[in-house]
Amino acid sequence: MLTATAPAAPPSSAPAPSPMSSPHSVCLLGFSDFERRALALQFRLAAGRTPAYSLVATVEEARFVVVDGDTKSAVQRALDAGRLAHSIFVGVGEAPKGALARLRRPIDALSLLRELDAALIQLQGPAAIPPRPVPAPTQVTPMAPPRLATRAQPQVLTQPRPIDASPKSGLLDSQMADLADHFPDRMPNSGANAATKPTSPRCDALLVDDSEIALKFLELKLGELGLRSRGVTDSDAAIAQLERHEFNYVFVDVELGPASKLDGLALCRHIKRRSSRPPVVAMVSAHASQTDRVRGSLAGCDAYLGKPLKPNDLLAVVGLRRGR
């Protein structure tokens, strides 16, 4: 049976966190090894945002505590440490009274970051998240009109079918509206970038598969790792997306069906040949023999994943980007 104890005073040797200090320390209590690796990876990928968060080993040195609410020992440790007022619980059950927030499983790393942002504002005020500086206006130099090509060869491209990959934040709409001005990493692009790039939400990964079910499944699994995805069902739509957006990852099914002009291997070669900064390309197929993997390697893919997909394989592909 869980018993709550009186809040323990923080050790005198632990420095009080400054309202503007960043990164803010976070301790994980409980969770599986895979969940810990996924959250640690997301914190590293988000190290450039404001505010930023880093993992620490003990509750005593942590600014916030993220607790596995489905593990009794982890909940008891949070209670014994007297850190409920700085704890976010993750699980299917209700969080103890006095906790900061509760998120449902499966863990969504982006939702966790938003809850931590909200906690900073709740505990320290809006100054905890400084507003994004407004860039100074730039002088636009007139340019000579471009020379017209002798022969125009317009190409008709299939419009993409975006997948709704927006995470469920666990916050009320009214709360999100109040916090929106304090999240610079989610503000729309301004200046010249706004004129050249679409206003649709930024996506980290492009998914190419002729199966709607496979797209949804992969979108869900990448969302658990903190990646936002956009899905298309044929090679023309994929090429159109790559021309308009810069993706860090592309997951391509080898067999794209008769509606696609290129199969997955040909599309991979096109991406690696035409991109000045090629993304990480992972081939996905139900056929994963040694011969199939060699074909993928010759096409230039960075990874070859067999179906059914395994969480550790996806985690390894996400980690490839860090080395570039």
DACORDA-V680241 format. One record per residue. N is the residue number from 1. SS is DSSP state (H for helix, E for strand, C for the rest). PHI is phi as a letter, one per 40 degrees, with the letter a starting at -180 (999 if undefined). PSI is psi in whole degrees, -180 to 180 (none if undefined). Layout:
BEGIN
N;SS;PHI;PSI  N;SS;PHI;PSI
END
This chain:
BEGIN
1;C;999;135  2;C;c;135  3;C;b;133  4;C;c;138  5;C;b;168  6;C;c;142  7;C;d;130  8;C;c;139  9;C;c;141  10;C;c;146  11;C;d;143  12;C;c;-24  13;C;c;-18  14;C;c;124  15;C;c;139  16;C;c;131  17;C;c;138  18;C;c;144  19;C;d;-27  20;C;b;2  21;C;c;143  22;C;a;139  23;C;c;155  24;E;c;136  25;E;c;141  26;E;b;135  27;E;b;135  28;E;c;128  29;E;b;121  30;C;g;-151  31;C;g;151  32;C;c;166  33;H;d;-40  34;H;c;-43  35;H;c;-38  36;H;c;-43  37;H;c;-41  38;H;c;-43  39;H;c;-40  40;H;c;-40  41;H;c;-43  42;H;c;-41  43;H;c;-39  44;H;c;-42  45;H;c;-29  46;C;c;19  47;C;c;-23  48;C;c;-7  49;C;c;169  50;C;b;120  51;C;c;164  52;C;b;160  53;E;b;146  54;E;b;149  55;E;c;140  56;E;b;165  57;C;c;-29  58;C;b;155  59;C;c;-34  60;C;c;-33  61;C;c;5  62;C;c;142  63;C;c;-40  64;E;b;155  65;E;b;130  66;E;b;119  67;E;b;134  68;E;c;100  69;C;c;-11  70;C;c;0  71;C;b;113  72;H;c;-39  73;H;c;-36  74;H;c;-41  75;H;c;-42  76;H;c;-37  77;H;c;-40  78;H;c;-39  79;H;c;-45  80;H;c;-33  81;C;c;-9  82;C;g;36  83;C;b;23  84;H;d;-38  85;H;c;-11  86;H;b;24  87;E;b;140  88;E;b;126  89;E;b;141  90;E;b;123  91;C;i;-176  92;C;c;-23  93;C;c;178  94;C;c;146  95;C;c;150  96;C;d;151  97;C;c;133  98;C;h;-8  99;C;c;158  100;C;c;-48  101;E;a;171  102;E;b;135  103;E;b;145  104;C;c;157  105;C;c;153  106;C;c;154  107;C;c;131  108;C;b;111  109;H;c;-36  110;H;c;-38  111;H;c;-38  112;H;c;-42  113;H;c;-40  114;H;c;-39  115;H;c;-38  116;H;c;-40  117;H;c;-45  118;H;c;-37  119;H;c;-40  120;H;c;-45  121;H;c;-39  122;H;c;-40  123;H;c;-30  124;H;b;-8  125;C;g;170  126;H;d;-24  127;H;c;-15  128;H;c;-25  129;C;b;99  130;C;c;145  131;C;c;155  132;C;c;130  133;C;c;142  134;C;c;120  135;C;c;147  136;C;c;146  137;C;c;141  138;C;b;150  139;C;c;123  140;C;c;121  141;C;c;125  142;C;c;142  143;C;b;150  144;C;c;147  145;C;c;142  146;C;c;150  147;C;c;136  148;C;c;140  149;C;c;151  150;C;c;-33  151;C;b;116  152;C;c;131  153;C;b;79  154;C;c;145  155;C;b;125  156;C;c;121  157;C;b;145  158;C;c;134  159;C;c;138  160;C;c;157  161;C;b;94  162;C;c;145  163;C;c;134  164;C;c;102  165;C;b;19  166;C;c;127  167;C;c;155  168;C;c;113  169;C;c;-23  170;C;g;1  171;C;b;154  172;C;c;154  173;H;d;-38  174;H;c;-37  175;H;c;-42  176;H;c;-37  177;H;c;-39  178;H;c;-30  179;H;c;-11  180;H;d;-38  181;H;c;-13  182;H;b;3  183;C;b;88  184;H;c;-27  185;H;c;-9  186;H;b;11  187;C;c;148  188;C;c;155  189;C;c;148  190;C;b;173  191;C;g;-143  192;H;c;-33  193;H;c;-35  194;H;c;-26  195;H;c;-21  196;H;b;-18  197;C;b;146  198;C;c;160  199;C;c;6  200;C;c;155  201;C;d;146  202;C;c;140  203;C;b;141  204;C;c;-32  205;E;b;140  206;E;b;128  207;E;b;129  208;E;b;111  209;C;a;140  210;C;c;0  211;C;b;122  212;H;c;-38  213;H;c;-43  214;H;c;-38  215;H;c;-46  216;H;c;-41  217;H;c;-47  218;H;c;-38  219;H;d;-44  220;H;c;-46  221;H;c;-39  222;H;c;-33  223;H;c;-34  224;H;c;-23  225;C;c;4  226;C;g;15  227;C;b;138  228;C;c;137  229;E;b;155  230;E;b;132  231;E;b;141  232;E;b;163  233;C;b;-1  234;C;a;169  235;H;c;-37  236;H;c;-45  237;H;c;-36  238;H;c;-45  239;H;c;-39  240;H;c;-42  241;H;c;-40  242;H;c;-28  243;H;c;-25  244;H;c;-26  245;C;b;158  246;C;b;114  247;C;b;147  248;C;c;-28  249;E;b;145  250;E;b;124  251;E;b;119  252;E;b;128  253;E;c;138  254;C;c;-43  255;C;b;104  256;C;c;1  257;C;g;169  258;C;c;-20  259;C;c;-12  260;C;c;133  261;C;c;-35  262;C;b;144  263;C;c;179  264;H;c;-39  265;H;c;-44  266;H;c;-38  267;H;c;-39  268;H;c;-44  269;H;c;-40  270;H;c;-44  271;H;c;-47  272;H;c;-29  273;H;c;-36  274;H;c;-15  275;C;c;130  276;C;c;-31  277;C;b;81  278;C;c;141  279;C;c;171  280;E;c;122  281;E;b;122  282;E;b;123  283;E;c;141  284;E;b;129  285;E;a;151  286;C;c;-14  287;C;b;109  288;C;b;42  289;C;c;173  290;H;c;-38  291;H;c;-42  292;H;c;-40  293;H;c;-36  294;H;c;-42  295;H;c;-42  296;H;c;-40  297;H;c;-40  298;H;c;-28  299;H;c;-13  300;C;h;11  301;C;c;153  302;C;c;-22  303;E;a;152  304;E;b;114  305;E;b;130  306;E;c;150  307;C;c;143  308;C;c;147  309;C;c;144  310;C;b;139  311;H;d;-40  312;H;c;-33  313;H;c;-43  314;H;c;-40  315;H;c;-39  316;H;c;-39  317;H;c;-43  318;H;c;-37  319;H;c;-19  320;H;c;-32  321;H;c;-29  322;H;c;-25  323;H;c;5  324;C;b;none
END
